[in-house]
């Protein structure tokens, strides 16, 4: 959530920056609500002072043995007016909070301005795209004889799910273990296990609610409502919700493996074939909680950690700086990692690494104690996939296939596959 003080000070500038994302800030609506809030706040303070003064007068009159009936009536009337004003103030404050909750983050000054994903900028590439001396098969055709079963998944759950059997199931498990081992042993992350069901407060904290409710799978029981997590970023980041962290504890770096659940609302007809865009998929997530002055260094570090996985797997990829129009709702700056898929002859996203600055922290009230002032200040939060497991599996199938449709296991994964070097149909 944006700092309302920032909008109060310069609403027009904020509006222009938000417009580069293809979003709109209704300045007139904000100013109307803000004026109402100010007016009611002043009135509340005046009424509270007046009621306190009359209460003192009642006490003084009683001490003198005077009749206080009229004064008590005045105090009661003031109390009724105060209660009514408080209700109006709370209603306006709620409307203002709801208004602010729908405004996306302001892009960092280094983010390229653009109107669509076509305006994203290539930052760097690693390795030339894989060149095969035969026509490559896509992961669906490769996976079917290896145990990638969409028919069984459709019978169990419906479209956009998959069953993996035998060596493919083992390969997915190996990828998870490999990624976590690299991040904990080489990059200094604390491994963490979290719930896969979250409450509304948690999803509000990281920015999925209220704006993206249709993308979530809700679980209702009696009068309560929970949600299957769309990413473990939700559960992990909310560990610091309503907390004040000592400065010497920062940075916090967490790695978490979890299933992720997304309804993919609005993506109908897009990537319906295979494992690219399923309702349930696996991710190894990286989360940083850092001092505000260090968050952009942390973004470069986090991105390099995700890249390291691709490098160890020897998968060609490129790093993209997302333009303003392609940023996620909570992000101030994002790098996408895109892996090469031979069957599509193009790069496809496999990780997004984002700095949300204090956008999530303000919604969560996640703070650290500034040793200089002793006062709580908002932390900065970052997150990124290190990596999306299903898409990594897809990339291995396609980049490591041979003309016999056999899949050669990357060297770093062979120890996790009990020495297996090739998966054969």
N, C-alpha and C positions, 0 to 999 in steps of 0.2 A: 504494500500500500504506500502511496506517495505521502510525503509529509504535507499535511494541509497548510502549514505555515508557508511552504514553498509556493503553493498555489495562491495563497492570500497575498504574498509579496509581489508576484509577477505572473498572474494567470495567463496573460497573452503569450509570454515566452514559453511557458509550460505547454500551452495549447499548440503552439507551432511545433514543438518537439514531439508531442504525441501524434500530431498530424503526419509526421514522416513515417510513422508506423502504419498509416492507413486507418487510424482511429481518430475519434473526435472527442474533444473535451468541451462540454456545454458550459462555457464560462458564465453565461447569464444565469443558468440554473444553479451553479455553484455559488455565485454571488448572492442570489436570492436566499438560498438556504443559509449562507453564512451571515447575511444581514439579520435574518430571523433569529438565528442562534445567538448572535451578539445582543440583540434587543431583549430577548428573553433572559439571557444570562444577567444582563444589567438589572432587569426588573426583579429577578430572583434575589440578587444581592441586596437590592433596596428593600424588598419585602422582608428578607431575613433580618436585616438590620432594624427595620421598623418593629417587627414582632419582638425582637430581643429587647428593644428599648421599652416597649409596652410591658413586657414580662417583668422588667426591672421596676417599672412604675407600680405594677401590681404588688410586688414584694414590699416596696416602700410604703404604699398605702395601707397594706395589712399591718405593717409594723406600727403605723400611727393609729390603727384602729378604725380606719376609714372604710366606707362601703366601696367594694371593688366590683360590684356586679356589672356596671357599665364598662369598666376596663376589661373584664373577662370576656364580655360580649365582643368587644373590639378585637381582642387577641384571637378569639375563635374565628371571627370573620376574616382576619388576616391569615389565619392558618388555612382556611378554606381557599382563599385566593392564592396562597402560596402553593398548596397542593395542586390546584388547577394549573398554575404557571409551570410547576415542575413537570406535570404530565405533558404540557405543550412543548416544553424544552426538550424532554426526553424523546418525544415524537420527532421533532426537527433534527435532533442529534442522530437518531436512528436513520432518518432519511439521508442525512449527510454522510453517515458511515456507509450506507448502502450505495450511495453515489460514488464515494471514493473507492469502494471495493471493486468497482467495475472498470476503473481506469488502469491501463497497463503501465509498466515501468517506463521511465524516461531512458532512451538509448544513450549509452556512453558516447562521448564526443568522437571516439575513434571508430565507431560503427559506420560503415559505408551507407549512405542514404540510397534507398532504392524502392521500387514499386512492387517487386516480386522476387522470387528465388533466382530469377535470371540475373539479378543485380548482385548476387553474392560474389565475393572475391576469393580467388584462389590464393592462399597464403604460401603453401608449399606442397610439394608432392614427394612421395617416397617410393622408389622403384618404378620402373616402367610397367605399364599394364601387361598382364600375362598374355603371351602369344602362344597359341596352340597350333600345331600343324594339321589339325583336323577341325571339323565343325563341332564346337563345344555344345554339350547338352546343358539344359538348365537344371537347377537343383531338384525339380519335381521329377523329371525323367530319370535323373541319376538316382534319386532317393527311393523311388518306388520299388525296385528290386532289392534295395538294401534294408527296407523296413520302415520307410516313410509312408504312413497309412492315413490318408485323409478320409477314406470311406468309413473306416472304423470310428474315427473321431466324429464324423457327421452323424453316425448312428447314435453315438453316446451323447453328443452335445449340440451338434448343428454345424453350420458352415464356419469357416475360419478357426478351426481347431485342428490339431494334428496328434497322431499317435506315433511315437518313435519306438522301434523294436531293435533288439539285439545290439549290434555294434554301433548303430546310430544313437541309441539311447546311452550307450557307454561313452560315445564321443561327446555328447552334450554334457554328461556328468564330468568327463575329463576336462572339458573347457572351463567349467565352473571352478573346479579345484585348482587348475592351472592359474587362472586369473587371480583368484584369491591369494594363492601362494605368492605370486609375483608382487601383488600390492602390499601384502603384509611383510614379506621378507625383504623386499628391495625398496619399497616406497614408504614404509613406516606407517601404514594404516592400521587402525584398530579394527579387527573383525567384529561384526555385530550381527545379532539375529533379532529380528523385530516382528511384531504382529503383521499379518497380511490383511487385516481388517482394521479400518480406521474410523474414528468418529468425525462428525462434521467440523468440529473445531480444528482438527488436524488438517483437513483438506482446505479449510479457509486459510490456515496459517501459511501453507505453501502456494496458495493461489488457484487451486483447482475449483474451489467453491467461492462465490456462487456462479461464476461465469460459465464454467464448463461442466455443469451438473449432468448434462445429457451424455457426456463422454464416459460417465462412471457407471459401474454396476452397483446398485443400491441393494441393501439387505434390510428388510423391515421386519420387526417383531414387536408385537403389541404397539406401543406408541414410540418406540425407539427406532432410529435409523442409523445404520452404519454403511460403509462402502468398502468394496474390495479395492485395494490400493492399485492405482495405475502405474506406480513406480515406488520403489522403497525409499526414494527421496522423501516422500511424505512422512513415513514413519520415522526415518532416521533424523531428519531435520527437526521434527517436532520434539525430539528428546530434550532440546534446549528451550522449548516453549515455556514462557513464564519463569525462566531461570536467570539469575545473575551470576555470571562466570567470573572468577578471578582472572585478571589479565595474564598472569603467569601460566595459566592453563591453556592459553591459546598458542598455536592453532589446534583445533580438534580435527582429526582426519579419520573418517569412518569408511569401511568397505562392507558392503552387504549384498548377499545374494538373495534374490526373492523371485517368485512368480509375479507377473504384472498382469492386470486385467483392464482392458479398454474396450468400450463399445464400438469405437471407431465411427462414431456418429459423424456424418458429413463426408465420409470417405467411400461411400457406396460406389462400386464399380472400379475402385482403384486398388491395384495389387491384390486382386482376388485369387490369383493363382499362387499356390505354394505357401511358404512360411514368412514372407516379407511383412505381412500386415495381419496378424492373427489377434483374436480376442484375448488369448492367454499366451504369454511368452516369458522367457527367463531373462534376467539382467543381473549383472554384477555392477552395483552402483557405488560411486565415489561421492562423498560429501565432505566439504570443508566448512568449518566455523572459524572465522578469522577476525583479526583486528582490521578495522576499516582501512587503515593506511597500507595494508598488505594484500588486499584482495585481488588486485590485478596481477601481482606477482604470483599469487596462488592460482589464478586462472591459467597462467602459462604452465605452471607446475602440474596442475591437474590434467591439463590437455596432454602434456608430455607423457604422463603416466598411462593414459588411455592409448596413446600412440605406441608406447613400448610393447603393449600386448600384440598389436598388429605387426610390429617389427620382428618380434620373436617368432611369430607365426609365419613370417615372410610373405605377408599379404600386401600387395600394392594398394596404396591409399593416397588421398589428398586431404589437406586441411582447408576448410572454407570459413571465411569470416561472414557470418550472416548479415545481410543488409537490414535496415530498419524495419522494412515491411515483413520480413521473414522471422523476426525475433519471436520467441515465446512470450507469453503474457507477463511473466515475472522477471524475465531476463533484461539486464542492461547491456550485456554483450555475450555473444555465443560463438564458439567455434564448433562446426560440424566436422566430424571425421567421416569420410566417404570411402568405402572399400570398392575395389574393382570387381565387377561381375562379368566374366567373359561372355556368358550367354546373352546378356543385355548390351554388351559392348559399351558399358558406361559405369560410372561410379554411383554407389548407393549409400545412403546414410547408415552408419553403424554406431555412431555415438554423437551426442550433443553435450558440450561442456559449457556451462553458463555461470556467469557471475550475476547474482540478483542484487548485489550491493545490500542495502538495508531494507529492501522492499518486503521480503518475507519476514525479516526480523521484526519490523514494525507491526505486522499482522500478528506475529507470535509473541511479541514483547520479549524477545530473546536479547539479552544484554550482557555486557561485561562491565566490571568496575574499573573505571579509568584511574590508574594510580596517581595521576597528576592532580585530579580534582576530588577523587573519592566518590564521584557520582557515577551512576549507571549510564552507559551509552549503548546504543544499538550495535550489535555485531554485524558482520557481513557474512552471507551464506553463499556457497557455491555447490554445484552438483554436476555430475557427468557420468555417462555410462562407461564402464571400464572392463567389458563391453556388453552390448546386447548379444546374448548367447546364441539365440536362434539365427540371427543374421551372420554371426561369425561362423556357425556351422554351415550355413548356405555358402558363404564365401570359400570355406575350405573345400566343400564338395566341388564347386565350380573351378577353382583355381588349381586344385590338386588332382583333377580327373585325368585319365589317360584315354587312349583310343578304344580300350576295351571296357570303358565305363567303370574302371576300378579307381578307388580313391586312395591316394598315397597319404599317409599320416605325417603331418609336420613333425620334424625331429623333436621339438620341445614337448610334444604331446605323447610321444611314444612311451615314455616311462609311466604315464598315466593310463595307458592302454595295455599294460602288461607286456610291453615290447612289440605289440602289433604294428606292422609297418604298412599294411595294405588292407583295405576293406573291399571285398569282392562281392559281386552280385550272387 
